[in-house]
Amino acid sequence: MPDYNRKATFYWWLVVICGGLILVHCAHQLAPMSDTVWLQIVLGTSMAMIAGLMPVRVAGSTNSFTAGEIFIFLLLLLHGPAAAAVASALEALVGACRTSKRWTSRIASPAMAAIAMFGTGSLLQAGLDLGAKDGLTADLLTLLGAIAFAIAYFMANTVLVTMVPRLKRNEPLRLRDFFGSFGWLGVAYAGNASVAAFLFLNMKQSGVVAVIAAVPIIAILLTSGHFFFRREEAAESVRKANDAKAEQAARHVLELESSERRFHSAFTHASIGMALVSFNGTILQANQSLRTLLGLPEADPHSLLLRSYLAPESIAILDAELERVRDGQRQVRGVELLCRHQNGSDVWMAIHCGSFAEPGSGEPCFILQMHDVSARRRAESELQHIAFHDNLTGLPNRHRFHEHLASAIEFASGNPGSRPFGVLFLDLDRFKLINDSMGHSAGDAFLQAAALRITRVVRPSDVVARLGGDEFAILARDGIDEAGLRELANRLQLALREPMHIDGVEISATASIGITMSSIGYQSPEEVLRDADTAMYKAKASGKARFEVFDVSLHAQVANRLVLEADLRRALAEEKLTIQYQPLIDMKSGALVGFEALARWHHPTLGHVSPALFIPVAEESGSIIQLTDFILRRACRQLAKWQARNPRFAELTMHVNVAGNDLASGNFVQRVSDAVMGARLRAGHLTIELTENILMERLEAAKMLLDQLHELGVGLSVDDFGTGYSSLSHLSNLPIDSLKIDRSFVENLAADSKEAAVIRAIVLLGHSLDKQVVAEGIETQDQLAQLRELGCDVAQGYLISRPLDEAAVDSFLDRLLRRSGEAATNVIDIRSRATFVG
C-alpha cells in the first residue's frame, strides 16, 4: 500500500474487518436455511455475478451498470439482508477483479458492498415490518421501500468508496460526493429495485415461474440497452469528429489569414532586406530595408533586374543558387554576394533564397532575404591579413610562406620542364646584441629597417617572409639559377651593411644566409626550409656574414648529427657519460682550492667524442638540461665525498658550466638547490660558470636567476671573459663572484704583449669590482709566473693537472696528504716552479 497514508490505511483495515465480520455473521444466519432457500441464494448470486461480467456503459459518461442488482435486491426481499449482503459482496468481487489489478481494491470492494447492503437492507426490512404492523398496503409499501432502499444503498456504497481517495489526499468529504455520480447510476439502481419488487410480488402469486420467465425479458432489455447506448456512443463520436474537423478547418483558415498578414507585415517592416523576384530575375517587390541597402528607387521596382545590382563575379553565383531552388532543393543554404549600391559603393550581402507563391496565384517566384555583412567581411579581411602576415614588418609570416612554397613545389612537380626556384634563409647576426643593449623598441625598429632593405633588393616576383625573431626567408621564382641566387645573396649582404640609424645610433647589419634549390627534388615546404636552415647554420659556424649553398653532402652531415643526437639521448638515459675533474689552485699559496667538472663521452663505436661536438648537439636537441642535471648531481656528490676524506679538504669547491638553455629553464634554481641539498653540500662550495656571451644574450633572464642563486649562496663565475660584449655597468650590477680569463689570452701570453695588457686590464677590473680572477689554459711555467705577477688569483691548466677521473683524483688527494714538511694541500711550489701533476 505505497500510496496509502496513515488515515487511509486505518480506514481500509476498518472497512475490511467490519465487512469480514458482517459476512461471517451473514453466513451464520444463513446456515440453518433449507436446501431450497440455499438453492435460490446460489442461483441469485450466480446470476448477479454473471451480470457483473457484462456491464452496460452509459453513453456520454464513464459510468456503467449491471443487471446483477436485480437479483441481489430480489434476494433481499425474499431471504433478508444476510443473503443480499453475501450476493452483493461476491458481485462486487467480480466487478473489482474486472476493473482493477490492485489487491487492496479486490479486498475492500466486497467488504464495502457487504457493509452497505447489510446496513441499508436491515433498514428496509425493519421499515417493511413496521409498515405491515401499521396496516399499510403491502404491495405499495414493498415497491416504495425497494426504491428508497436502492437509493440509500447506492449513496452508502458511494460514500464508503469515495472515502479512500479523500483520505489519501487528506481532503474532507464533500456533499457533491453523494450526488456527483448519481445521474444514470442512481436511476439504474432505482429501476433495478423496482424490477426486483415486481418480481417479488409476482413470485408471491405465481411462484418461481415468474422469475424464470422474467430472466429472458431482462436479458433482452439489457441487450437492447447495450446496443442503444453503443449506437448513441458511436453517433456521439461521429458528431465529435465532425465538429473537430470543422473546428480544425476554421482554425486553419484563420491561421492562413493570420500567417499571410504576419508575412506581409514581416516582409514590409523587416530589418533585413527582403525581395520577391521572378524566375527571370525581375524584382517584383522589395521592402524598405532592401531599398536602403541597394539604393533602389522608391517607385515600383518592377522594371528593375536584380543582376544589375550585383558585381560581375557574383551574378553566376546568384544564378546557380536560384537554379538550385527552382529544382526543388529546399535545404537551407546561404551565399554571400558582392552587390553594388546605386551610388557605386560595394556592399557584401548574405543571401538566403526560397520559393514562394502568392495565395490565389499559380505563378511561383523567389523570396530573397538579404543581410548586410560588409562590416564582417572587412573584419575577416583584416583578420586574414593578420593571420598570414607579420604584424611588425607587414611581410608574409611563416604560414603564408609555407603556402607559397607548397604551390611552387606542386607546380614544379607537375611541370618537369618548369623553371627552377630557390629559397634563401637569412638570420641577422647581431640582432640579439642590439635588442639586449638598446632595448626591444630599438630591436623592432632594426627588424623593420632590415625587412625594408631586403624587400628593396629582391625582384617583384620574389616572396619575402619573416619566419620569426630575426629569421627571414626569400622564395626566388621565375627561373633563377644558383649563380643568380649567389648574386642575390651578395646584394642582400651589401644592402644590410649600409648603416642604419636606429634611435640616433648608426648600426650596420650582416646576415648568415643559407641557400637551396628546387633541383634537389623537394616534396614538402618543411624539407626546403630544413635544408636552407642547415646551410644557414653552416654559414654561421663558418664565421657569419656569409652565405652557404646546400648540397647533397650536407644530408649525410645532418643524418649523422641526428644519429649522434639519438645516441647522446640514450647515453644520458643510461648514464653512460662520465665526468673528469680538473684542479684549480691558489696562485699565491699553491694550495688546491677546487675542481672544474668536465663531461666526457666515450661512444661505443666512435670512441672519444669531444665536448665541443656533443655539447652543442645536446643544446640543439633539448638534452642539455638532462646533461646539466647529471653533471650537477654527480659532481656535488663526489665533492662531498672528497671533503669528507680529510678536514684539510673541507673547503674545496666545485665549478660546473651551464648552457643558455639552462637559464631559460624556469626551474633552474630549484634544480641547483636539489643537487646541493641531495649531496648535503654547502651551497657556497658550488660555483656556476656561464660564458660571457650567454650571459649577455640572456641578460634579462640571467639577472633574475643570478640574484636567486646568489641568495641561495651558490658562487657565480663568468667563463671565457674578454671574448664577449659585456659592459662595466652590467658587471657591477650582477652578483658575480669571479671572472675567468679566456684561454686564448693565456696561450699567446708574452711579456709586454697585447694579451698581457688585456689580462692586466681584466685583473684591475675584477679586483676593482671585488671579484676573483681565474686564469685557465696554463701550460708553461712562464705563463704561470707572468699570471702571478699580473695579479691573477686562481690557476687552472695542464701545467697543474690534466682532467682526472674519480679514481685519479682520489690518488691525487692521497699524494697531497702524504707530502711531508709542506702544507698538505700545496699543489705547486711557486718559488721553485716544481709542478705536481696528477
SVG drawing of the C-alpha trace seen along z (x, -y; Angstrom):
<svg xmlns="http://www.w3.org/2000/svg" viewBox="-54 -60 167 89">
<polyline fill="none" stroke="black" stroke-width="0.4" points="0.0,0.0 2.7,-2.6 0.2,-5.4 -1.8,-5.0 -1.2,-7.4 -1.9,-6.5 -5.6,-7.7 -6.3,-5.8 -4.6,-2.7 -6.6,-2.8 -9.9,-3.3 -9.1,-0.4 -8.4,2.0 -11.5,0.9 -13.7,1.4 -12.2,4.8 -12.6,6.0 -16.2,4.8 -17.1,6.2 -15.5,9.5 -17.4,9.7 -20.7,8.9 -20.1,11.7 -19.3,14.1 -22.5,13.0 -24.5,13.4 -23.1,16.9 -24.0,17.8 -27.6,16.6 -27.9,18.5 -26.5,21.8 -29.8,23.2 -31.8,22.3 -33.3,25.1 -31.9,26.5 -34.5,24.8 -33.5,21.4 -29.8,22.1 -30.5,23.1 -32.3,19.8 -29.4,17.9 -26.8,19.7 -28.8,19.1 -29.5,15.4 -25.9,14.9 -24.6,16.6 -26.9,14.6 -25.6,11.4 -22.0,12.4 -22.7,13.3 -24.4,10.0 -21.4,8.3 -19.2,9.6 -21.3,7.9 -21.8,4.2 -23.7,1.7 -21.8,-1.5 -23.9,-4.7 -23.4,-6.9 -21.6,-10.2 -20.1,-9.2 -17.5,-6.9 -20.2,-5.1 -21.7,-1.6 -24.2,0.6 -25.2,4.2 -28.4,6.1 -26.9,8.1 -28.5,5.7 -32.0,7.0 -31.2,10.5 -29.4,9.1 -32.4,6.9 -34.7,9.9 -32.7,12.0 -33.0,9.2 -36.8,9.2 -37.0,13.0 -34.5,14.0 -33.4,10.8 -30.2,8.7 -27.8,11.6 -28.4,13.3 -28.3,10.0 -25.0,9.0 -23.3,12.2 -24.5,11.9 -23.5,8.2 -20.0,9.0 -19.5,11.7 -20.8,9.4 -18.5,6.6 -15.6,9.0 -16.3,9.9 -16.5,6.2 -13.3,5.3 -11.4,8.2 -12.7,6.9 -11.8,3.2 -8.7,3.2 -5.5,5.1 -4.8,3.9 -5.3,6.4 -6.4,3.6 -9.4,2.8 -10.3,6.5 -10.5,7.0 -12.0,3.6 -14.8,3.5 -16.6,6.7 -16.3,5.6 -17.8,2.1 -20.6,3.8 -21.4,6.1 -21.4,3.2 -23.7,1.0 -26.1,3.9 -26.4,5.3 -26.9,1.8 -29.5,0.5 -31.1,3.9 -31.6,4.2 -33.3,0.7 -35.5,1.8 -36.6,5.0 -37.3,3.0 -39.3,0.5 -41.4,3.2 -42.1,4.9 -43.1,1.7 -45.4,0.8 -47.1,4.2 -47.9,3.6 -49.5,0.2 -51.7,1.9 -50.3,0.2 -50.8,1.8 -48.1,4.4 -47.6,4.2 -47.2,0.5 -45.0,0.5 -42.8,3.1 -42.3,1.1 -41.7,-2.2 -39.4,-0.7 -37.4,1.1 -36.8,-2.2 -35.9,-4.1 -33.6,-1.2 -31.8,-1.2 -31.1,-4.9 -29.8,-4.5 -27.7,-1.6 -26.2,-3.5 -25.4,-6.5 -23.9,-4.4 -21.7,-2.4 -20.6,-5.7 -19.6,-7.2 -17.6,-4.1 -15.7,-4.0 -15.1,-7.8 -13.6,-8.0 -10.5,-6.1 -9.1,-8.7 -10.2,-11.6 -8.3,-10.2 -5.2,-9.6 -5.2,-13.3 -6.1,-14.5 -9.3,-16.1 -12.7,-16.4 -15.8,-14.6 -17.9,-17.0 -21.7,-16.9 -21.1,-16.6 -19.5,-13.2 -23.0,-12.0 -24.7,-13.3 -22.0,-13.9 -22.2,-10.4 -26.0,-9.8 -27.4,-10.5 -27.8,-7.4 -26.5,-5.1 -29.0,-6.3 -31.8,-5.8 -30.4,-2.4 -30.3,-1.3 -33.9,-2.6 -35.1,-0.8 -33.4,2.4 -35.0,2.2 -38.5,1.6 -38.0,4.7 -36.9,6.8 -40.0,5.6 -42.3,6.6 -40.6,10.0 -41.0,10.5 -44.7,9.6 -45.3,12.0 -43.4,14.8 -45.8,14.5 -48.7,15.1 -47.2,17.3 -44.1,18.8 -40.7,19.2 -42.1,19.4 -42.4,15.7 -38.7,15.3 -37.8,17.9 -40.0,16.1 -38.6,12.7 -34.9,13.7 -35.1,13.7 -37.0,10.4 -34.3,8.9 -31.6,10.2 -33.4,8.8 -33.8,5.4 -30.2,5.3 -29.0,6.3 -31.2,3.6 -29.9,1.1 -26.4,2.2 -26.8,1.7 -28.7,-1.5 -26.0,-3.0 -23.3,-1.7 -25.2,-3.3 -25.5,-6.6 -21.9,-6.4 -20.9,-5.9 -23.1,-8.7 -21.6,-10.9 -18.1,-10.0 -19.1,-10.9 -20.5,-14.2 -17.4,-15.0 -15.1,-14.0 -17.1,-16.2 -17.1,-19.1 -13.3,-18.7 -12.8,-18.6 -15.0,-21.7 -13.2,-23.5 -9.8,-22.5 -10.8,-23.7 -12.0,-27.0 -8.8,-27.3 -6.7,-26.5 -8.4,-29.3 -7.8,-31.7 -4.2,-30.6 -3.7,-31.1 -5.1,-34.5 -3.1,-35.4 0.0,-33.9 -0.5,-35.9 -0.9,-39.1 2.2,-38.3 4.2,-37.5 3.3,-40.8 3.9,-42.7 7.3,-40.9 8.2,-41.5 7.4,-45.2 8.9,-46.0 11.8,-43.5 15.2,-45.0 16.9,-42.9 16.4,-43.3 13.7,-41.2 12.5,-40.9 10.2,-38.8 12.0,-38.0 10.5,-36.4 12.2,-33.5 13.7,-35.9 15.4,-37.9 12.9,-40.9 12.3,-42.5 8.5,-42.1 8.5,-43.6 11.2,-45.0 10.9,-46.2 12.2,-49.4 15.3,-47.9 16.4,-46.5 15.7,-49.8 18.0,-51.5 20.8,-48.8 21.0,-49.0 19.6,-52.5 16.6,-51.2 14.1,-53.9 11.1,-54.4 8.8,-53.9 7.5,-50.4 10.7,-48.3 9.0,-46.0 11.2,-47.2 14.5,-46.5 16.6,-43.4 18.4,-42.2 21.5,-41.3 22.0,-45.0 22.9,-45.5 25.5,-42.7 29.2,-42.7 30.0,-40.6 31.7,-37.8 28.5,-37.4 26.0,-37.1 26.9,-33.5 26.7,-32.6 23.2,-34.0 22.0,-32.2 23.3,-28.9 21.5,-29.5 18.2,-30.3 18.6,-27.3 19.1,-25.1 15.9,-26.4 14.0,-26.1 15.0,-22.4 13.4,-21.9 16.5,-21.7 15.0,-23.3 17.6,-22.7 18.7,-26.0 21.8,-27.4 23.2,-30.9 25.6,-32.6 27.4,-35.9 27.5,-38.2 29.2,-41.4 26.5,-44.0 26.8,-47.5 24.9,-50.3 23.2,-52.9 25.9,-55.3 28.6,-52.9 29.9,-51.7 30.3,-47.9 28.0,-46.1 28.5,-42.5 25.2,-40.7 24.4,-37.3 21.5,-36.0 19.1,-33.1 16.7,-32.0 13.5,-30.1 10.5,-29.5 7.2,-31.3 3.7,-31.5 1.2,-34.2 -2.1,-32.9 -4.6,-32.5 -1.8,-32.8 -0.2,-29.8 2.9,-31.8 5.8,-30.9 8.7,-33.3 11.7,-33.5 11.8,-35.2 15.3,-36.5 16.5,-37.5 19.5,-39.9 21.6,-40.9 24.4,-43.4 27.6,-41.7 30.1,-44.3 31.4,-45.0 32.1,-41.3 33.7,-40.8 36.0,-43.8 36.9,-42.4 37.6,-39.0 39.8,-40.5 41.8,-42.3 42.0,-39.1 43.1,-37.2 45.9,-39.7 46.8,-39.4 46.7,-35.6 49.1,-35.5 51.3,-38.5 53.8,-39.6 52.4,-42.5 55.8,-44.1 57.1,-44.2 54.0,-43.6 55.7,-40.7 54.0,-37.3 54.5,-35.1 55.8,-31.5 52.3,-30.0 51.8,-32.2 55.4,-31.4 54.6,-27.7 51.6,-28.2 53.7,-30.0 56.4,-27.4 53.9,-24.5 52.4,-26.0 55.9,-26.4 56.8,-22.7 53.4,-21.5 53.9,-23.4 57.5,-22.2 56.4,-18.6 53.6,-18.7 55.7,-20.5 59.0,-18.8 60.3,-21.3 59.3,-24.3 61.7,-27.0 63.5,-26.3 63.1,-28.2 65.4,-28.8 65.0,-29.7 67.3,-31.9 67.2,-31.5 68.5,-34.7 69.5,-35.0 70.6,-38.5 73.9,-38.1 73.8,-40.9 70.2,-41.2 70.5,-39.7 73.2,-42.2 71.2,-45.2 68.0,-44.0 69.6,-43.5 71.8,-46.6 69.4,-49.1 66.0,-47.7 63.1,-46.0 61.8,-49.1 65.2,-49.6 65.2,-45.9 61.8,-46.2 62.9,-49.3 66.0,-47.4 63.9,-44.5 61.6,-46.9 64.6,-48.6 66.2,-45.3 62.9,-44.0 62.7,-47.2 66.3,-46.7 65.5,-43.1 62.3,-43.9 64.1,-46.6 66.8,-44.1 64.6,-41.2 62.7,-41.1 58.9,-41.9 58.1,-38.2 60.0,-37.0 58.3,-36.4 59.9,-37.8 58.6,-36.5 59.6,-36.9 59.6,-33.5 60.0,-34.7 62.6,-36.6 65.4,-37.7 64.9,-35.0 63.7,-35.9 63.1,-33.7 63.0,-34.6 61.3,-32.4 63.0,-33.4 60.9,-32.2 60.8,-32.6 63.8,-30.5 66.6,-31.7 69.7,-29.5 72.4,-29.0 74.5,-31.9 71.5,-34.2 70.9,-33.1 74.5,-33.8 74.3,-37.2 71.1,-37.9 72.8,-36.8 75.7,-39.2 73.3,-42.1 71.5,-41.4 74.7,-41.5 75.7,-44.8 72.3,-46.3 72.3,-45.2 75.8,-46.6 74.7,-50.1 74.4,-52.0 71.0,-52.2 70.1,-55.0 68.2,-53.4 67.4,-55.7 70.2,-58.0 72.7,-55.2 74.3,-54.2 74.2,-50.4 75.5,-48.1 74.0,-44.6 75.1,-41.4 73.3,-38.1 74.2,-34.4 72.4,-33.1 71.6,-29.5 70.6,-28.7 68.9,-25.7 67.5,-25.0 64.4,-23.1 66.7,-20.9 67.2,-18.7 63.6,-17.5 61.7,-18.5 58.3,-17.1 57.3,-19.5 58.0,-23.0 59.4,-21.6 62.2,-19.8 63.1,-23.0 63.3,-25.1 65.2,-22.4 67.9,-22.3 68.1,-26.1 68.3,-26.3 71.1,-23.7 73.0,-25.7 72.5,-28.9 73.9,-27.3 76.9,-26.2 77.4,-29.8 77.1,-31.0 79.5,-28.3 82.0,-29.4 82.2,-32.9 78.9,-34.6 78.2,-37.4 78.4,-35.0 76.2,-32.5 76.4,-28.8 74.7,-26.7 73.1,-23.4 74.5,-20.4 73.8,-16.7 76.9,-16.1 75.2,-18.1 72.5,-15.5 75.0,-13.0 76.1,-15.5 72.6,-16.1 71.8,-12.4 75.0,-11.8 74.0,-14.5 70.6,-13.0 72.2,-9.7 74.5,-11.4 71.5,-13.1 69.8,-9.8 72.9,-8.1 73.5,-11.0 69.9,-10.9 70.3,-7.1 73.7,-7.6 72.1,-10.2 69.2,-7.9 71.6,-5.1 74.1,-7.4 76.9,-6.2 78.6,-9.7 81.4,-10.2 82.9,-13.3 86.5,-14.3 87.7,-16.9 90.5,-19.5 92.1,-21.0 92.2,-24.8 95.0,-26.2 95.6,-29.4 98.3,-31.5 99.9,-32.8 100.0,-29.7 99.8,-26.9 97.1,-25.3 94.3,-23.2 91.1,-25.2 88.7,-23.1 87.9,-21.4 86.0,-22.1 83.7,-19.3 84.0,-18.4 81.7,-16.0 83.2,-13.2 81.6,-10.7 83.1,-7.5 80.9,-6.4 80.8,-2.6 81.7,-2.9 83.0,-6.5 85.3,-6.3 86.0,-9.6 83.6,-12.3 84.8,-15.8 82.7,-18.0 83.0,-20.7 80.8,-18.3 78.3,-16.7 77.5,-19.7 76.2,-21.8 74.3,-18.7 72.8,-18.5 71.8,-22.2 70.1,-21.9 68.3,-18.6 67.0,-19.8 69.1,-17.3 71.3,-19.9 69.1,-20.2 69.3,-16.5 73.1,-16.7 73.5,-19.6 71.4,-17.8 73.6,-14.7 76.8,-16.8 75.4,-18.8 74.2,-15.7 77.3,-13.6 79.8,-16.4 78.2,-17.6 78.0,-14.1 81.7,-13.5 82.8,-16.8 81.0,-15.9 82.9,-12.6 86.3,-14.3 85.6,-16.9 84.8,-14.1 88.2,-12.4 90.1,-14.9 89.4,-18.2 92.0,-19.9 89.8,-19.3 86.6,-20.6 86.6,-23.9 87.2,-22.6 84.8,-23.9 83.3,-22.5 82.8,-24.6 80.1,-23.5 79.4,-25.1 75.8,-25.7 74.3,-26.4 72.0,-29.2 69.0,-26.7 69.6,-26.1 68.9,-29.8 65.7,-29.6 64.5,-26.7 62.0,-28.1 63.1,-25.7 66.9,-26.1 67.4,-27.5 65.4,-24.6 67.5,-22.1 70.7,-23.6 69.2,-23.6 68.1,-19.9 71.6,-18.9 73.3,-20.7 70.8,-19.5 70.9,-16.0 74.7,-15.8 74.4,-17.5 76.8,-20.1 77.1,-23.7 75.8,-26.0 78.9,-28.2 81.1,-25.2 79.4,-25.1 80.2,-27.7 78.1,-28.0 80.0,-29.1 78.3,-31.0 80.1,-32.1 80.2,-35.9 78.2,-35.6 75.4,-33.5 75.2,-36.0 74.9,-39.0 72.5,-37.3 70.1,-36.3 70.8,-39.3 67.3,-39.9 66.5,-36.3 70.0,-35.8 69.8,-38.8 66.8,-37.3 68.3,-33.8 71.7,-35.1 70.1,-37.0 68.2,-33.9 71.4,-31.7 73.3,-34.4 70.6,-34.3 70.9,-30.6 74.7,-31.0 76.0,-29.5 79.1,-31.0 78.9,-32.6 81.6,-33.0 81.9,-34.4 83.7,-32.0 85.7,-32.9 85.8,-36.5 87.2,-39.0 85.7,-37.5 82.2,-38.9 80.5,-42.3 79.8,-42.8 79.9,-46.3 81.1,-47.6 77.5,-48.6 76.3,-45.0 79.3,-43.6 78.8,-45.9 75.1,-45.1 75.4,-41.4 76.2,-39.2 79.3,-37.8 82.0,-36.3 84.8,-35.7 86.0,-36.3 87.6,-33.5 90.1,-34.8 89.7,-33.1 92.4,-30.6 93.1,-32.4 94.8,-35.2 96.9,-32.8 98.1,-30.8 99.7,-33.8 100.9,-35.4 104.3,-37.1 105.9,-40.0 104.6,-43.4 102.2,-41.7 98.7,-42.8 97.5,-39.7 99.3,-40.8 97.7,-44.2 94.3,-42.7 94.9,-40.3 96.2,-43.3 93.1,-45.2 90.8,-42.3 92.6,-41.8 92.4,-45.5 88.7,-45.5 88.0,-42.3 89.8,-43.5 88.2,-46.9 84.8,-45.2 85.9,-42.9 85.8,-39.8 88.3,-36.9 90.2,-36.4 90.8,-32.9 93.3,-32.1 92.7,-28.9 94.7,-27.1 98.1,-27.4 100.6,-25.0 104.0,-26.5 106.0,-27.8 106.4,-31.2 102.7,-31.6 102.2,-30.8 104.8,-33.3 103.5,-36.1 99.9,-35.5 101.1,-35.5 102.9,-38.8 99.8,-40.3 97.8,-39.5 95.6,-36.5 94.2,-34.7 93.5,-31.2 95.2,-29.0 94.0,-26.1 95.6,-24.2 97.7,-21.2 100.7,-22.6 98.9,-21.9 97.0,-18.8 95.0,-17.3 91.4,-16.5 91.2,-13.4 88.6,-10.7 87.3,-10.0 89.9,-7.3 92.8,-9.5 91.5,-12.4 91.5,-10.0 95.1,-9.2 95.9,-12.9 94.4,-13.8 96.3,-10.9 99.6,-12.1 98.8,-15.6 98.2,-14.2 101.4,-12.1 103.7,-15.1 105.7,-15.9 107.2,-19.2 104.8,-21.2 101.2,-22.3 99.1,-19.3 97.1,-20.9 100.1,-22.6 100.0,-21.5 102.8,-23.6 105.7,-25.4 105.7,-28.8 109.2,-29.7 110.9,-26.5 108.4,-26.2 108.1,-22.5 104.9,-21.1 102.8,-18.3 100.9,-16.6 98.3,-14.0"/>
</svg>
